[in-house]
Amino acid sequence: MSEIHIYLPDNSVKTFDHEPSALEVAQSIGPRLAKDTLGVRVNGESDILDIRLPLKDGSKIQLITTKSPEANEVIRHSAAHVMAQAVQSIWPEVKVTIGPVIENGFFYDFDSPRNFTEEDFEKIEKKMQEIISKDYPLVRRNVPIDEAIATFSKMNERFKVEIIQDLKAKGETTVGIYDQGDWFDLCRGPHLQSTGQIKAFKLLSVAGAYWRGDEKNPMLQRIYATAFGDKKELEQHLHQLEEAKKRDHRKLGKELGLFHLHPWAPASPFFTGKGAVIYNELQRYIRELYFKYGYQEVITPQIFDTELFKTSGHMANYQEDMFFTTVDERQFGVKPMNCPSHCLLFKADHHSYRELPLRMADFGRLHRNEKSGAIHGLTRVRSFCQDDAHIFCSLDQIQNEIASFMKLLSEVYEKLGMTNYKVALSTRPAARVGADDVWDQSESALAKALDSLNIPYTLNPGDGAFYGPKIDIRFFDAINRPWQLGTLQCDFNLPNLFDLNYVGEDNSPHRPVMLHRAILGSIERFIAVYLEHTAGHLPAWLSPVQVQVLSITDRVNGFCEEISSALKSQGIRVEFDQRNEKLSRKIVDAQMLKIPFMIVVGDKEAEQRSVSLRLRDGKQISGLSFEKTVEMIVANVKERQLSQIINQEVSH
């Protein structure tokens, strides 16, 4: 074999007389690096590969070490195997299925005759620690596929057999198997060098899950867990999880009386009067900005003949996520997105270049057939609404429209106190419509816009929509969890599929570009994210009850009613708590409901026509002018101020 050249990130070259593994490359650099190497990226690909796999000539590699941000991904991959080995060591009758890495952890699905509970975790963790302490080397074997099928069939591991048979049907001739001690598992990697490299782990929860996510398949038991490179990282993560439990929007939604879910309408939330206030205030705010930024709001139908979705590509690329019905022997689909209907609306009229950009916004309801195992509170639902819009523009208007989108998004997120966000450019997926040169053009347009705006961004290969690449906005909440919210997608394909045209300056037909954009995204999901970000402490303009008037004695009820009326006349949502309860009880109840402003009135205040103003964080100022206090609260709400600040100079 001729010389094999492997290129390092600094463009230096390592030469071998055979195809080396990444571990061999690390060993050629130094023993310390070799000891710390966990995985490898090759030729800029996003996937982390196993350090034992041979590298081709000319490969440019990036070694993943214990100090790399991606280290935990490899650690968790191996920790999943350790957990499976521990479970089968304790309960040999349990069969294994799959154990992938997920965000912030991993899980393993088991076919078990017994029901796992969290009481079992201590026993499993103890056995895992034994396996880790023995520091078993993780040894990879490439096994002929028929031999692997025979081996797992003999072990009655029917789920593994099914996986291998699927690989055989796809043309695979060998599979990877990793040994650790006397236990082994089917896997493509990557894996650590030995079990002893797992320094910190924790089992978190147990749940049911259908095999391969299909409700027709057997129900399995899924154990969720996590692992880190050191115990300090694990402790920080566990603290974040505890904080997340306190902020869970499902818990807050129940405590604050905002929404309900019912099994007769699965994954389709009911918003109460209080919840609808938040929903409507968000829409009202976005509508005001639509006027400012030149959008027209439209209303489009809920169901369409499936010919629409055949034209748009949804039937070919999105059918399993849609709902369908039959009317007069015609098949109809419930719209999962607004974009095809906006194409019909654009095509219904003749358009001149003078009308562009045409910005079309729609708060219409959407429905997507999410799998039952994926639905979760308000964050993953089947019925929802987006602050959705589509911009039809000319090629030379794209840059200005993207700049306008980023300005609008920045204004909204600033108003909501959501300034910690990052931008990613998501490129063409494997399943897509349109020619590669069209994708080249649209991806280039997005990258050029972000570069011209000096907006830092990362690449997210393969995560674009099936009709176009997109700019994704990832918001990091108060406890630093990432949430995908806003997006802008550049689409050259739907205008082609629908044969959309406008008349240019040359009096000839031209094809518009279609930009799909959302700021909040799904309003249901946004409310969930924002509740958790704020821990339910919404700014006053979004709060269902903005002011609670608290009387100390019945003698002041008349003045309390006057205060309430004055606030209501200014559009403030106010309630008067005149229960025969102690003031301390009333304050606690108002704080539990996270009401921004509490106005406390006793005999002295009624006599002087003043109030004591108390905030939900416990701050209070007494002797404030009634009229000026009303004025200050109204200003706070009307200006959509983020916090409740008492002006110390407001006095009677």
ZIURZI-V926780 format. One record per backbone hydrogen bond with DSSP energy under -1.0 kcal/mol. NH is the residue of the N-H (numbers start at 0). CO is the residue of the C=O. E is the energy in kcal/mol with one decimal. If there is no record, write none. Layout:
BEGIN
nh=[NH/NH]
co=[CO/CO]
e=[E/E]
END
This chain:
BEGIN
nh=[3/5/6/7/10/13/15/22/24/25/26/27/29/33/34/35/36/37/38/39/40/42/44/48/52/54/57/58/60/61/63/65/67/70/72/74/75/76/77/78/79/80/81/82/83/84/85/86/87/88/89/90/93/94/96/101/104/105/106/107/108/109/110/119/123/124/125/126/127/128/129/130/131/132/133/134/137/138/140/142/144/147/148/149/150/151/152/153/154/155/156/157/160/161/162/163/164/165/166/167/168/169/170/171/174/176/177/178/179/182/184/186/194/196/197/199/201/203/204/206/208/210/212/213/216/219/220/221/222/223/224/225/227/233/234/235/236/237/238/239/240/241/242/243/244/245/246/251/252/253/254/255/257/259/264/267/269/271/275/276/277/278/279/280/281/282/283/284/285/286/287/288/289/290/291/292/294/295/297/303/305/307/309/310/311/314/316/317/320/321/324/326/329/331/332/333/334/341/342/343/344/345/346/347/348/352/354/357/359/360/361/365/366/367/368/369/373/374/375/378/379/381/382/383/386/387/387/388/389/390/391/392/396/397/400/401/402/403/404/405/406/407/408/409/410/411/412/413/414/415/416/417/420/421/423/424/425/426/432/438/439/440/441/442/443/444/445/446/447/448/449/450/451/452/453/454/457/459/462/463/464/469/470/471/472/473/474/475/476/479/482/484/486/487/488/489/490/496/497/499/501/502/503/506/509/512/513/514/515/516/517/522/525/526/527/528/529/530/531/532/533/535/536/537/541/542/545/546/547/548/549/550/551/555/556/559/560/561/562/563/564/565/566/567/568/569/570/571/574/576/577/580/585/586/587/588/589/590/591/592/593/594/596/597/598/599/600/605/606/607/608/609/610/611/612/613/614/615/617/620/623/625/628/629/630/631/632/633/634/635/636/637/638/639/640/649/651]
co=[15/13/58/11/7/5/3/50/20/21/22/23/25/29/30/31/32/63/63/48/61/59/41/39/49/19/4/55/6/40/38/35/64/67/69/70/71/72/73/74/75/76/77/78/79/80/81/82/83/84/85/86/90/110/108/104/101/224/99/222/97/220/94/116/119/120/121/122/123/124/125/126/127/128/129/131/192/178/176/174/172/143/144/145/146/147/148/149/150/152/151/155/156/157/158/159/160/161/162/163/164/165/167/166/142/140/184/138/182/179/177/175/135/193/194/227/225/223/223/221/219/217/209/210/213/208/109/206/107/204/105/201/199/229/230/231/232/233/234/235/236/237/238/239/240/241/242/247/248/249/250/251/252/269/261/264/259/257/271/272/273/274/275/276/277/278/279/280/281/282/283/284/285/286/287/288/289/358/360/332/330/304/305/306/307/308/312/313/317/318/331/329/326/324/303/322/301/337/338/339/340/341/342/343/345/502/351/391/389/295/387/383/334/381/320/367/370/370/379/375/375/266/266/365/520/361/385/516/359/514/357/512/393/394/396/397/398/399/400/401/402/403/404/405/406/407/408/409/410/411/413/412/418/473/471/457/469/459/465/434/435/436/437/438/439/440/441/442/443/444/445/446/447/448/450/449/422/424/459/426/467/425/487/423/485/421/482/419/480/476/474/472/517/470/515/468/513/492/493/494/509/350/507/503/501/392/490/390/488/388/486/384/521/522/523/524/525/526/527/528/529/530/533/535/538/538/572/572/596/574/598/576/600/552/553/555/556/557/558/559/560/561/562/563/564/566/567/566/546/548/575/578/581/582/583/584/585/586/587/588/590/589/545/613/547/611/549/601/602/603/604/604/623/599/620/597/618/595/614/612/610/608/624/625/626/627/628/629/630/631/632/633/634/636/635/646/622]
e=[-3.1/-2.9/-3.1/-2.7/-2.6/-2.9/-2.4/-2.1/-1.9/-2.5/-2.4/-2.0/-2.1/-2.1/-2.2/-1.6/-1.0/-3.7/-1.8/-1.6/-2.4/-3.6/-1.9/-3.6/-1.1/-2.6/-2.9/-1.8/-2.8/-2.3/-3.0/-1.2/-1.8/-1.8/-1.1/-2.3/-2.8/-1.5/-2.0/-2.3/-2.0/-1.1/-2.1/-2.5/-2.2/-2.6/-2.4/-2.5/-2.3/-1.8/-1.9/-3.0/-2.1/-2.6/-1.4/-2.4/-2.0/-2.6/-1.8/-1.5/-2.6/-2.9/-2.8/-1.7/-2.2/-3.3/-2.0/-1.9/-2.6/-2.4/-1.6/-2.0/-2.5/-2.7/-1.5/-1.5/-2.2/-2.2/-3.0/-2.9/-2.8/-2.2/-2.2/-2.3/-2.5/-2.5/-2.1/-2.1/-1.1/-1.6/-2.6/-1.5/-2.0/-2.1/-1.9/-2.5/-2.7/-1.9/-1.8/-2.4/-2.2/-1.1/-1.8/-2.3/-2.3/-2.6/-2.5/-2.8/-3.0/-1.5/-1.8/-2.6/-2.5/-1.6/-1.8/-1.1/-2.3/-3.0/-1.2/-2.4/-1.9/-2.5/-2.6/-1.5/-2.0/-3.5/-2.9/-3.8/-2.3/-2.8/-2.8/-2.2/-2.6/-1.5/-2.6/-2.3/-2.2/-2.8/-2.2/-2.0/-2.2/-2.0/-2.2/-2.6/-1.9/-1.5/-1.5/-2.5/-2.8/-1.5/-2.4/-2.8/-2.7/-2.6/-2.1/-1.8/-3.1/-2.1/-3.0/-1.1/-1.2/-2.1/-3.1/-2.6/-2.1/-1.9/-2.8/-2.3/-2.3/-2.8/-2.0/-1.7/-2.0/-1.6/-1.6/-2.8/-3.0/-2.7/-3.3/-2.3/-2.3/-2.1/-1.9/-2.2/-2.2/-2.1/-2.1/-3.1/-1.8/-1.9/-2.4/-2.8/-2.0/-3.5/-3.1/-2.5/-2.9/-1.9/-1.7/-1.8/-2.0/-2.5/-2.3/-1.1/-1.1/-2.3/-1.7/-2.7/-3.1/-2.8/-2.8/-3.4/-1.9/-1.8/-2.9/-2.1/-1.9/-1.0/-1.5/-1.5/-1.3/-3.2/-1.2/-2.4/-1.4/-1.1/-1.8/-1.6/-2.9/-2.7/-2.8/-2.4/-1.6/-1.1/-2.2/-2.4/-2.1/-2.4/-2.3/-2.4/-1.9/-2.6/-3.0/-2.3/-2.1/-2.3/-2.8/-2.2/-2.0/-1.8/-1.2/-3.5/-1.3/-2.6/-2.3/-3.0/-3.1/-1.2/-2.8/-1.8/-2.7/-1.7/-2.2/-2.8/-2.1/-1.9/-1.8/-2.3/-2.6/-1.9/-2.4/-2.4/-2.5/-1.7/-1.3/-2.5/-1.7/-3.1/-1.6/-3.1/-1.6/-2.2/-3.6/-2.9/-2.6/-3.1/-2.8/-3.2/-2.4/-2.5/-2.4/-2.5/-2.2/-2.1/-3.4/-2.0/-2.6/-2.7/-2.5/-2.7/-2.1/-3.0/-2.8/-2.2/-2.7/-3.4/-2.4/-2.8/-2.5/-2.7/-2.3/-3.4/-2.7/-2.5/-1.8/-2.6/-3.1/-2.5/-1.9/-2.6/-2.4/-1.6/-1.8/-1.8/-1.7/-1.0/-2.2/-1.8/-2.3/-3.0/-3.4/-1.2/-2.4/-1.6/-1.7/-2.3/-2.5/-1.8/-2.4/-2.6/-2.6/-2.3/-2.2/-2.8/-2.3/-1.2/-2.1/-2.2/-2.2/-2.7/-1.1/-2.2/-1.9/-2.6/-2.2/-2.4/-2.2/-2.5/-2.4/-1.4/-1.3/-2.1/-1.7/-2.8/-2.4/-3.2/-2.6/-2.5/-2.3/-2.2/-1.1/-2.3/-2.1/-2.1/-2.6/-3.3/-3.0/-1.0/-2.0/-2.1/-2.6/-1.5/-2.5/-2.2/-2.1/-2.4/-2.5/-2.6/-2.1/-2.3/-2.1/-3.1/-2.3/-1.3/-2.6/-2.2/-1.2]
END
